[in-house]
Amino acid sequence: MTWSAARYVALTVGGTTALRPPRSTVRFLYGHTLEAKDCARFRRTLRMLRNAFDFVSFQSAVTLLRDPSPPAGRYLTFSFDDGYLDHYELIAPLLTEAGASACFFVTTGFIGCDDGYREHFLRSVVRQPATRRPMTWRMVKELADAGFEIGAHTVDHPNLAQIGIREAERQVIESAVDIERRLTSQCRWFAWPFGTAAHFPTALLPEATTRFDGVFSAIRSKCQLAYDGQVINRDHFEPSWPTSHVRYFAFRRTVRAESR
């Protein structure tokens, strides 16, 4: 059995046998894309999650996680990265149908881009199928007007640890400024591309935490907070995953931060 096949079996069994999530928890699930053929599966996953958690807004989840004495309960929110067309056409309507909300972290250079930029972005940067398309700024504005939150995900989705601190700062700040200019509202959240510690220079953290109300990683950890509480870790999933696999990660036990 290959490693990927063994992982699939382990997640299926683990997700099927997992009983209940912790009595009190705040979960941040994030993904990327959804195809029309997988909408029924995502609808089932949302139904499963709604039976186990209270869906809350991104802002509410941040507030709950940071509260030293939060109210008892199981809370969950979503975010989706990059700014693909299916965020507008498929994911947002299914979330609304389920009574859920989300933050969409958009790569501003990708939104409404021309075909040359799109092809390079998909092939060489995020390695997604060539059929993927971006949202337009009109669509992003409609999502914001509908109550979804919009966060910054840089201009061009670079590995921030490899481009030098000045260019990294420009990528982060210009993406937020562009969002604010087009939506005429404050950009409060930032998630860095690729999401791991290896993709984020710690020298950028003071600028990011000053500029934004929340900074988010894609570090899968038992700890929900990283970098001495300055970063919130999100758990990766994809809407197309089997429901049992999502259940495995959503139900696992976590702590707010490493004990010292």
N, C-alpha and C positions, 0 to 999 in steps of 0.2 A: 504494500500500500504506500502511495506517495505521501509526502508531508501534507500537501494540500488536501488530499482525500482524508487523511487521518484527522486533520483539523476540522474538516466538514463534519465528520462523524462525531468528534468530541463536542463541537458546538451544538449539534443537533441533540445529542443525548443530554448534555448539560443544560441546554435550554428547555428541554422537555421535562426534566426532573426537578429543575429549580422550583422551589415552592412559592415564596413570596419575597418581594423586595424588603429591605430593612424597614422597621416601623416608621422611622423618620429619615427622610433623605431628599436631596434636591439633585436631579440628574439633568445633565446637558448632553443631548445627543446631536451629532452633526453628520451630515452626509453631503453628497455632491449632485447626483443626477437620478432621473427616473425616466424609463421608457413606457410608452402607452401599454405595452403588453404586460407590464408589472404593476399596473395600477390596482388590480384586484388584490394582489399580495400586500401592497402597502396599506390598502384599506383594512385588511385583516390585522395587520400589525398595529395600526392605529387603534383598532377596536380592542386588541389585547392590552395595549398600553393604557388606554382610557379606563379599563376595568381595574387596573392596578395603581394608577397615579391620578392626581389632579393635574390637568394641563394648565400651565400658567404662562404668562407672557415672559419674554426674555428678561425684561426689566425686573419683574417680580421674582424670577428665579435668582437673579443676582442679589437682590435685596435679601431674600430668604437665606441664601448661602452665607452672606456676610453677617447676618444677624447672630450675635453670640448666644441668644436664647430664642431660636425660631419656634414658631408654633409647631406642634406635632403634626406630622402628615407626610405623605409621599407626593413630591412635586416633580414635574418634568417639563422641559422646554426643548425646542429644536432650533438648529441653525443649519444653513446650507451655504456652501462656498462657491465662489467663482462668478456666478451670474448667468447660468445657462437658461435658455428659453424655456425648458421644461419646468423651471422654478415657477414661472408665471402661468404656463399653460396647464400643468399637471399637479405639481406639488402644492402650491398655494390653495387651489380649489379643494383638494383632498383634506388639507389641514383645516380649512374653514368648515368643511362638511363634518369633521370630527370634533369641532370645537377647540381646535388647537391653534397656536400661533407660532411664530418663528422670527428669527433674525436672518436676513439674507446678507452675507458678506460678499460684496461685489468687487471684482477686479476692474477698476474703472476704465482702463485702456481697452478691455475686452467688450465692454458694454457699447453696443451700436457700432462696432468696428467694421472695417472693410474686409473683403475676403482674404487679402494678403495677410493682414494681421491675424485674422481668425485661423487660417491654415497653419501659420507658424505657431501660434499659441497652443493649438490643439496637438500638433505633431511634436513640437520640440519642448514645450514648457510643461503642460499638464498631462500630455500623452493620453488624450481622450480620442474617441473615434472622430473621423473627419466630418461626420454628419452632424455633430453637435453645433448648435448656434447660440449666440448670445441674446440676452434680452436687449431691448431698446431702453433709452432713458425714460420714455413715456411709460413703459411697462414697470420700470422700477418705481416711478412716481405713483402709479396706480397701486402698487403693493403697499407703499408707505401710506397712501391715503386710506387704504383699507385696514390699517392698523398694524401691519407687519413692520418690523424694525429693519433698518438698513445699516450695515456696518461696513467699515473699510477693510480691504484685503490687498492693499497696495495698488499701484498703477498697472504694473506688468507681471505680477506674480513671480518675482525673482527669489532665489535663495538669498535672503538678506545677510547671511553670514559670509557670503562670497563676493559682495559688491562694494565693500568699503562703507564706512559709517555715514559719510555725507550723502552718498547716493541712497543708502538705506533710509536715512531720514527723509530725503526727498520723496521716495516711493511711498512712504507712510503718510506724510503730511499732505502731499498733493492729492492723494486719493481721497482723503477726508475733506479737503477744501472743495474738490470737484463735486462730491456728494452734497455738501452743504449748499453750494451754488445752485445745483440743479434741483434740489428738493426744498430749498429755503427752510431748512431745519437743521439742528445740530446733529453732527455725526458723533455718537457717544461711544461706539464700540469698535474694537480692532482685533482681528485675528490674523496672525502672520501666516504666509504661504508655507505649505508642507508641514508646518505645525510642531515639529519636534525641537528639542533643545539644540540640536546640531544645526538647525536652520535659522537660529535667532541669536544675534550678537547681544550679549548682556549689556554692552555699552549703550544700546538703543532703549533699554528699559526705562530709564528716567524720563526720556522724551515721550515715550509711549504712555506711560502712566500719568504724566502731567497733561497730555493732550486729550486722553480719552478717559471716560468713566470706568471702562473695563477693558482688559487685555486678555485674549483667549488663545490657548494652545490647542494642539491636537495630540497632546501627550496622554496616552492611556495609562492611567496609574490608579492605585488604590486611594491615592490622595487627590482630593478635588482642587486643592490650591497648590501652587508652585511658586518658586522664586520668593520665598518668605511671605507668601500670601498675596503677592502682587499680580499673579496670573491665575486665571481659572482654567482648569483642564477640561476638555470636552472628550466624550467617548464617541469614537467613530462607529457609524453604521451606514448602510445604504438602504434606501427604500425598497430596493429589489431583493434584499436578503430574505431568506426563509424566516418566518416569524419566530421560530425557536431560537435562531441565532441572535436576533435582536433581543429576545427575552433574556438570553444568557448574560449579555452585557448590561442590560438595563437593571437586572435584578441582583447583580453581584454587589457585595458589600464594599463600602468605601468609608474613608475618614476625611475630615475636612483638610487636615494637614499633618505632616510628620510630627510626632511628639518629640520634644527635645529633652 
